Each structure stands twice: as C-alpha cells, then as structure tokens.
C-alpha cells in the first residue's frame, strides 16, 4: 500500500521536474530543431540530478513492489 503511494508521489514529482526542464529549454530542441550543446549549471544541474535520483528510486520501488506482489 505504502509503496504504491510512494510511486504515485514520485511519478507526479518526476512529471513536474521534467516539465520544468523542458520549459526552461527552447522549444526548438523539443520538436527536433538543432540545439546548441551547453553545460548545465545552477538550478538546471540540480533539477537534472534530482530527475536521475528520482528515476532510480522509482525503478527500485517498482522492482520491490513487483517482487512483493509475486511473493504474496
């Protein structure tokens, strides 16, 4: 029960963070336009790191949830 709730919270948080990252970039990169490679700094870097961490946590919780579902 708690794992499902945690998954929902993490998924909503991931959606919001990813939307913030897309909104921060020019729309040309989103629709396949040629983008300029640049280094992430400040808040953009922190959002990127949080996205990776939440994705890994979400994946681990999904595996744990599936494992516990099979065992019961």
N, C-alpha and C positions, 0 to 999 in steps of 0.2 A: 504494500500500500504506500509506504513512505517513498520507496524507490520510484514509483510511478509519479508521485507528486514532485519529487526532485527532478525527474526527467522533464516534466512539463515546464517547471520553472527555468531549468537550464535551456530548454529549447526556445522559450519565449525570449530569454535574455540573449541567446545567440542570434535570433532573428533581428532584434533591435540593434545589437552591435554591428552586425553585417550591414544592415540598412544605413547606419551611421557612416560606415566606411565607404559605402557606395555613394552616399550623398556628398561626402567630402571630396570625392574624385570628380573629374569632369565626366559628363555623360558620354563623351566620345569613346572612352575606354570601355564603358558598359556595353555599348552596341557595336563593338568590333572596330572602332576607329583606332588609328595609330596613336599610341600613347608614348610618353616620354618616361624612360626609366629614371627613378629618383629614389633617394634614401628616405626611409620612414624616420620621422623624428617626433619627439614630444608625445602628444596625445595620440597621434596616429600610430606610433610604435606601441604604445601601451594598449590601445584597442586591438591591435594585431596580436599581441602576446596573450591578451585575455581571451581572444577568439580561439587561439590554439589550445590554451589550457582548458577552456570550457568544452571544446570539441573532444579532447582526450577524456575528460571526466564523463561527458555524456556517453562516449563509446564504452568506457569501463562499466558504467552503471547499466548500460543496455546489455552487455555480456553477463553481468552479475544477475540482472533481472531474468534473463533467459535461462541461465543456469539454475536459479532458484525455482523457476516455473517447471523445469524438467524434473527436478528432484521431488516436487510435491505432487 
